[in-house]
Amino acid sequence: MSIAPPTGYVRAVLGPRDEVLDRVLRRSLDGDRMPTIMVDDAAGRLLQLLTLIQRPRRVVEVGTLFGYSAIHIARGLPPGGRLTTLENDPAAAALARENFEIAGVADRVDLVVGNAADHLAAVEPGSVGMLFIDADKKSYPTYLKLGFPLLEPGGLLVADDAFAQGDFGHESGGDGEAESAAIHTYCRAVGRSPLLFSAFAGSGTGLLISRRLDDPAEEPTRDTIEEATCVH
Ligand SMILES: C[S@@+](CC[C@H](N)C(=O)[O-])C[C@H]1O[C@@H](n2cnc3c(N)ncnc32)[C@H](O)[C@@H]1O
């Protein structure tokens, strides 16, 4: 399989993908070891930039795969910041662990193997500075509902594949229509929420980036969660 480099102008200006990322991609994708469903380079850079701007003490990622997006996020963390990344496929998780060592970020990444929703339900509300959603598409509305209360005031909620409606055939277990509908539910809910300010950002498949706006002093209640997520 081919691993496309960052193209043309972007590559000329920002430089090529660095050697560590190249190595991680090659060892993870060669021989179809893992599917090519990680973020693209533009989204990876954007995740790193958002992390650098946000300076979160804690980031949670839903969907690790072999750790490509996680490496970008981990690279952007401030001193003492930690990333918890959630993955239910033990083989992908094992490879991600190796990749975190190769990338020199293993000291700031906690990888949890299991069902993401179960873990999110146990995270302390208001403790997460950035939540990145990039796992099973049908669960995006569930991740929004579980994830919103976890965000600290001003926390960022980032969802991958926000533009890829109906085109998930390349992901295993895909049921394109239901996945597309779930993403659309997520995007509409986030867009309507008075407690989130959102913008789409360009990458191949699109990121939807949202910032939590409500009062930090107030614990989210059932009402505020429903108002924020518009998922009932
Ligand atoms: C699109 S890939 C993640 C790509 C990764 N964020 C990146 O860009 O490098 C989605 C991952 O979510 C995992 N996943 C799917 N459903 C899950 C669940 N319920 N809990 C945890 N992980 C899940 C899949 O095994 C897969 O590795």
PDBQT file of the ligand as one rigid body, heavy atoms in Angstrom, charges set to zero:
ROOT
HETATM    1  C1  LIG A 301     -10.765   5.672  13.128  1.00  0.00    +0.000 C 
HETATM    2  S1  LIG A 301      -9.937   4.611  14.218  1.00  0.00    +0.000 S 
HETATM    3  C2  LIG A 301      -9.053   5.740  15.265  1.00  0.00    +0.000 C 
HETATM    4  C3  LIG A 301      -7.948   6.419  14.549  1.00  0.00    +0.000 C 
HETATM    5  C4  LIG A 301      -7.040   7.241  15.451  1.00  0.00    +0.000 C 
HETATM    6  N1  LIG A 301      -7.787   8.214  16.217  1.00  0.00    +0.000 N 
HETATM    7  C5  LIG A 301      -6.009   7.975  14.613  1.00  0.00    +0.000 C 
HETATM    8  O1  LIG A 301      -6.401   8.918  13.930  1.00  0.00    +0.000 OA
HETATM    9  O2  LIG A 301      -4.844   7.593  14.630  1.00  0.00    +0.000 OA
HETATM   10  C6  LIG A 301     -11.232   4.111  15.294  1.00  0.00    +0.000 C 
HETATM   11  C7  LIG A 301     -10.767   3.180  16.414  1.00  0.00    +0.000 C 
HETATM   12  O3  LIG A 301     -11.816   3.109  17.374  1.00  0.00    +0.000 OA
HETATM   13  C8  LIG A 301     -11.825   1.806  17.917  1.00  0.00    +0.000 C 
HETATM   14  N2  LIG A 301     -13.155   1.568  18.500  1.00  0.00    +0.000 N 
HETATM   15  C9  LIG A 301     -14.311   1.291  17.846  1.00  0.00    +0.000 A 
HETATM   16  N3  LIG A 301     -15.319   1.160  18.711  1.00  0.00    +0.000 NA
HETATM   17  C10 LIG A 301     -14.802   1.356  19.954  1.00  0.00    +0.000 A 
HETATM   18  C11 LIG A 301     -15.337   1.341  21.261  1.00  0.00    +0.000 A 
HETATM   19  N4  LIG A 301     -16.641   1.106  21.480  1.00  0.00    +0.000 N 
HETATM   20  N5  LIG A 301     -14.510   1.578  22.301  1.00  0.00    +0.000 NA
HETATM   21  C12 LIG A 301     -13.185   1.824  22.093  1.00  0.00    +0.000 A 
HETATM   22  N6  LIG A 301     -12.622   1.854  20.869  1.00  0.00    +0.000 NA
HETATM   23  C13 LIG A 301     -13.408   1.619  19.806  1.00  0.00    +0.000 A 
HETATM   24  C14 LIG A 301     -11.510   0.918  16.720  1.00  0.00    +0.000 C 
HETATM   25  O4  LIG A 301     -11.027  -0.343  17.137  1.00  0.00    +0.000 OA
HETATM   26  C15 LIG A 301     -10.486   1.751  15.963  1.00  0.00    +0.000 C 
HETATM   27  O5  LIG A 301      -9.179   1.386  16.329  1.00  0.00    +0.000 OA
ENDROOT
TORSDOF 0
